[in-house]
């Protein structure tokens, strides 16, 4: 981590992305044997056909490490050169120490500060904003931001409204300082927000300091994700459009300037609704929820990594990332894709 100096402040650039998904694939057909549901019901309501599930011996740090190592390889970056490692996660390995410290140690990022961020499904955008602030303040030159989740460990496999949605995975990006960047390059800006009055719409009721797991009356389901589906859907379809619109207006841009919308992969109907309201055509929308599911804070970087691998992103493209999550939280970011050459 660098000390703050009086030099000219750099711009933050997004120079690389990579992902890691566990090998095990859980299909809708398998879920039909586990809970009262059908493949048709799941696909029509969520757009999901299959999702990846971590192995019994894998934790969030293992998935994050896989994405981090892939990112270092693809960008030809040394872990020793990282100044900061941020992991956005709702499913850390432990309450403490932070999962980021475990990953930094395994990577060999000996010069990096490390911390976790929990803004649930909005966590990656929050982490990206934090990384940008650190770089553009002069406090860091290279920051890795990882969204990583093992949501399969906190779902109630008897609750068909949630167990069909959530999955495991990790995605990582590299944010670097650019001393020559112009105002239209790099990371352009963010719109972040929260509304705690909706805290009960999507939550895990017990397991924290308010209701410890050992408290009287705590049932196993109280330690799992609980969601008021209709209310969350209503919130999500509104806030994704509102947040993205506010950000574009503040930046003096319109959706015509956007080359690719990379939304949180929560539900195909939510993504479609947001794209239509923003008047962004389907060919400019990244959607991989059908085979990945909802990986919470990992969903945006995982989707972006897939789009890059498939050749759907070109250097200089303007990316609009937008997500929402429990809290309730939300966030949108405008970033140019400027990969290392």
PyMOL commands that set and color helices and strands:
alter all, ss='L'
color gray80, all
select helices_A, chain A and resi 28-32+39-46+60-75+79-81+99-107+120-136+151-153+160-163+196-198+220-223+229-251+255-257+268-278+282-284+289-292+296-309
alter helices_A, ss='H'
color red, helices_A
select strands_A, chain A and resi 11-20+24-27+50-53+84-88+113-117+142-150+168-178+187-194+202-203+226-227+260-263+285-286+318-325+329-336
alter strands_A, ss='S'
color yellow, strands_A
deselect
rebuild
show_as cartoon
